[in-house]
Structure formats: C-alpha cells, structure tokens
Amino acid sequence: MTATLSEATVLAWLSRSATVLHEQRDFLVELDSEIGDADHGINMDRGFQKVASLLPGLAHEDISAILKKTGMALISTVGGASGPLYGTFFLRAANAASGKQELEHADVVALLRAGIEGIRTLGKAQPGDKTMVDSLQPALEALEQAEANSMALPGALRKAVQAAKEGMTATVAMIARKGRASYLGERSAGHQDPGATSAYFLLKSLLDVFEEQTGKET
C-alpha cells in the first residue's frame, strides 16, 4: 500500500514541530543574535505553542482546515517577518490541500510548492538570499525529482530533508540580501540563517513523525 500523509500525521507533525521549536528556542535565538534581532527562537516557540494549543480541537478537521488554522495562528502570534511568512506558507499549503483527506506524493509536492511560492511572493526572496527559502527550495526540488523517479513518499521525504539540511548549512557562506541580516552586508557571511534553520526543523519533524507511523520504507 502506498504511504500517504493522513490528517493524524499532519496533527502529529505540528505537535512535534511545537516540541522541537521549543527545545531549539535558545539555539535559534543564538543564531538570530548574530545577524538579526535575537528573537526568532522566541517568536517561533510562541507561535507553535499557540498552534499546539489548538490541535485538540482540530482532530476532526480535514487537512486543509488544519493547515489554514495553523497559518492564521502563526500570523496572529509570531512577531517580526516570520509570522507573515510562515503564516502565508501554511495558508497557501491549505489551499493546495483543499478537499484532501490524505496526501499522496504529488499532493505533498503541490503543497510545498504552493507554500514556497507564497513565501517568495511576500518576502521577495530567491534562493541564495540567505533566508528560509534556502532550505525549502532544495527540499521541494528533491521531492519533485523523487516523484519523477517514482520513489515512494518515505524515501522522497528523506531526500527532501537531507536537501533542506544541506541548504541550511549552505547559508553560512552566503551574504544576506533580504531581511534584517541584509543590513550587515558582507558581515552576514559566516553565520547560519535562523529562518533556514527553523524551516529545516519543520521538515525534519514531518519526516520523523512519518517514519514513526509508517516505518522506514524506501
């Protein structure tokens, strides 16, 4: 049977994301203190704790509704640029998941693509600008390539998360061209981007939950 992402998987993913972002709060603050306002970890933790508080009431909602309410919660509670950007990601993803009770490989690709397009439209960021896009775009491309090669979703997600990790790491050498970090110019090089890092944590949380539910299929 083809592995899919169910409503229960999506809820578990958001819950795990809240836990991970809480655990990584100080690390994200440290990263942001070097090139930003030192609040990314605080803001992401606050936003996803709000999301976590909503999850019990979303148990009987469809995937689109879950993602939409997640996006709205992030926009209303996350400070700085991250709230609108991540909120837009989830709202666009919700639209892509409309009418879906479960997500197959092509649906996950469409969802991620829509979310990234939302971020890029709002934030005007391109790959190489030292933003969350530098984690998300490689993940999308890996998923698309895996789909073209008829790879099953578990293996495809592993490739996507590995690509996101490599993209996150690559931000260290980049000079920021968007956001608060761009004010530093060349001094922004040598530091890992906090947004790319939180984006990686979100994707890694999805993979971890999915593998726990389905096993490590290829």
C-alpha positions as CSV (number, residue, x, y, z in Angstrom):
1,M,0.0,0.0,0.0
2,T,1.3,3.4,-0.9
3,A,2.2,5.5,2.1
4,T,0.3,8.8,2.5
5,L,0.1,11.6,4.9
6,S,-3.1,11.4,6.9
7,E,-4.9,14.0,8.9
8,A,-3.5,12.3,12.0
9,T,0.0,12.6,10.6
10,V,-0.4,16.3,10.0
11,L,-1.6,16.9,13.5
12,A,1.3,14.8,14.9
13,W,3.7,16.8,12.7
14,L,2.5,20.1,14.0
15,S,2.7,18.8,17.6
16,R,6.2,17.5,17.1
17,S,7.2,20.8,15.5
18,A,6.0,22.7,18.5
19,T,8.1,20.4,20.8
20,V,11.2,20.7,18.6
21,L,11.0,24.5,18.2
22,H,10.6,24.8,22.0
23,E,13.6,22.6,22.5
24,Q,15.6,24.6,19.9
25,R,14.4,28.0,21.1
26,D,17.7,29.1,22.6
27,F,19.7,27.8,19.6
28,L,17.5,29.8,17.2
29,V,17.9,32.9,19.4
30,E,21.7,32.4,19.4
31,L,21.7,32.2,15.6
32,D,19.5,35.3,15.3
33,S,21.5,37.3,17.8
34,E,24.4,37.1,15.3
35,I,22.6,38.5,12.3
36,G,19.1,39.5,13.3
37,D,17.1,40.8,16.3
38,A,17.7,37.8,18.6
39,D,14.0,36.9,18.7
40,H,13.5,34.2,16.1
41,G,13.5,31.4,18.6
42,I,11.2,33.2,21.0
43,N,8.8,34.1,18.2
44,M,8.7,30.6,16.6
45,D,8.3,29.0,20.0
46,R,5.4,31.3,20.9
47,G,3.7,30.7,17.6
48,F,3.9,27.0,17.6
49,Q,2.9,26.7,21.3
50,K,-0.3,28.5,20.1
51,V,-0.7,26.1,17.3
52,A,-0.2,23.2,19.7
53,S,-3.0,24.5,22.0
54,L,-5.4,24.4,19.0
55,L,-4.6,20.9,17.9
56,P,-7.0,19.0,20.2
57,G,-9.9,21.0,18.7
58,L,-8.7,20.2,15.2
59,A,-8.9,16.4,15.5
60,H,-11.9,16.1,13.3
61,E,-11.0,18.7,10.7
62,D,-9.7,18.0,7.3
63,I,-6.1,18.7,6.3
64,S,-6.8,22.0,4.6
65,A,-8.6,23.3,7.7
66,I,-5.8,22.2,10.0
67,L,-3.2,24.0,7.8
68,K,-5.4,27.1,7.5
69,K,-5.9,27.5,11.2
70,T,-2.1,26.9,11.7
71,G,-1.3,29.7,9.3
72,M,-3.8,32.1,11.0
73,A,-2.4,31.3,14.4
74,L,1.2,32.0,13.3
75,I,0.2,35.3,11.7
76,S,-1.5,36.4,14.9
77,T,1.2,35.3,17.4
78,V,4.6,35.3,15.7
79,G,6.4,38.6,15.7
80,G,8.7,40.0,13.1
81,A,8.7,38.9,9.5
82,S,8.5,35.2,10.4
83,G,4.8,35.3,11.3
84,P,3.5,36.6,8.0
85,L,6.0,34.4,6.0
86,Y,5.3,31.1,7.8
87,G,1.6,32.0,8.1
88,T,1.5,32.5,4.4
89,F,3.3,29.3,3.8
90,F,0.6,27.3,5.7
91,L,-2.3,29.3,4.2
92,R,-1.1,28.6,0.7
93,A,-0.5,25.0,1.6
94,A,-4.0,24.8,2.9
95,N,-5.4,25.9,-0.4
96,A,-3.3,23.3,-2.2
97,A,-4.7,20.6,0.2
98,S,-8.3,21.6,-0.3
99,G,-10.6,18.6,-0.3
100,K,-7.9,16.2,0.7
101,Q,-8.4,13.6,3.4
102,E,-4.8,12.3,2.8
103,L,-1.8,13.5,0.9
104,E,0.0,11.3,-1.7
105,H,3.4,12.2,-3.1
106,A,2.1,14.5,-5.7
107,D,-0.1,16.3,-3.2
108,V,2.9,16.9,-0.9
109,V,4.8,18.4,-3.8
110,A,1.9,20.7,-4.6
111,L,1.5,21.7,-1.0
112,L,5.2,22.5,-0.5
113,R,5.4,24.3,-3.9
114,A,2.4,26.5,-3.0
115,G,3.8,27.3,0.4
116,I,7.1,28.3,-1.0
117,E,5.5,30.4,-3.7
118,G,3.6,32.3,-1.0
119,I,6.8,33.0,0.9
120,R,8.7,34.1,-2.2
121,T,5.8,36.4,-3.3
122,L,5.5,38.0,0.1
123,G,9.2,38.2,1.1
124,K,10.6,38.7,-2.5
125,A,13.3,36.1,-1.5
126,Q,15.2,34.0,-4.0
127,P,17.5,31.0,-3.4
128,G,20.8,32.4,-2.3
129,D,19.4,35.3,-0.4
130,K,20.1,33.6,2.9
131,T,16.5,33.0,4.1
132,M,14.2,30.1,4.8
133,V,13.8,29.7,1.0
134,D,17.4,28.2,1.0
135,S,16.1,25.2,3.0
136,L,12.7,24.9,1.5
137,Q,13.5,25.2,-2.2
138,P,16.1,22.4,-2.3
139,A,13.6,20.2,-0.4
140,L,10.9,20.9,-3.0
141,E,13.3,20.1,-5.8
142,A,14.3,16.9,-4.2
143,L,10.7,15.9,-3.8
144,E,10.0,16.7,-7.4
145,Q,12.9,14.7,-8.6
146,A,11.9,11.7,-6.4
147,E,8.4,11.9,-7.8
148,A,9.8,11.9,-11.4
149,N,11.8,8.8,-10.4
150,S,8.6,7.1,-9.0
151,M,10.2,7.0,-5.5
152,A,7.9,6.2,-2.6
153,L,7.0,9.0,-0.3
154,P,9.1,7.9,2.7
155,G,12.3,7.8,0.7
156,A,11.4,11.0,-1.0
157,L,10.9,12.8,2.3
158,R,14.3,11.6,3.5
159,K,15.9,13.1,0.4
160,A,13.9,16.3,0.8
161,V,15.1,16.7,4.4
162,Q,18.7,16.0,3.5
163,A,18.5,18.6,0.8
164,A,17.0,21.1,3.3
165,K,19.8,20.4,5.7
166,E,22.4,21.0,3.0
167,G,20.6,24.2,2.0
168,M,20.5,25.3,5.6
169,T,24.3,24.7,6.0
170,A,25.0,26.5,2.8
171,T,23.5,29.7,4.2
172,V,26.6,30.0,6.4
173,A,28.7,31.2,3.5
174,M,26.0,33.4,2.0
175,I,25.8,37.2,2.2
176,A,22.2,38.1,3.2
177,R,20.2,40.0,0.7
178,K,16.9,40.1,2.5
179,G,15.6,40.8,6.0
180,R,17.4,42.3,9.0
181,A,20.6,40.4,8.2
182,S,21.0,42.2,4.9
183,Y,21.9,45.4,6.8
184,L,25.1,43.7,7.8
185,G,26.2,43.2,4.2
186,E,29.4,41.1,4.0
187,R,29.5,40.7,7.7
188,S,26.4,38.4,7.5
189,A,28.6,35.8,5.9
190,G,29.9,33.1,8.3
191,H,26.6,32.8,10.2
192,Q,23.8,30.2,9.7
193,D,20.5,31.7,8.8
194,P,17.9,31.2,11.6
195,G,14.9,31.1,9.2
196,A,16.5,28.4,7.1
197,T,17.2,26.5,10.3
198,S,13.6,26.7,11.6
199,A,12.4,25.6,8.2
200,Y,14.7,22.6,8.4
201,F,13.4,21.7,11.8
202,L,9.8,21.8,10.5
203,L,10.6,19.4,7.6
204,K,12.7,17.1,9.8
205,S,9.8,16.9,12.3
206,L,7.5,15.8,9.5
207,L,9.9,13.1,8.4
208,D,10.4,11.9,12.0
209,V,6.6,11.6,12.6
210,F,6.0,10.0,9.2
211,E,8.7,7.3,9.8
212,E,7.3,6.6,13.2
213,Q,3.9,5.9,11.7
214,T,4.9,4.1,8.6
215,G,8.3,2.6,9.3
216,K,11.4,3.4,7.3
217,E,10.2,2.2,3.9
218,T,12.2,3.0,0.8
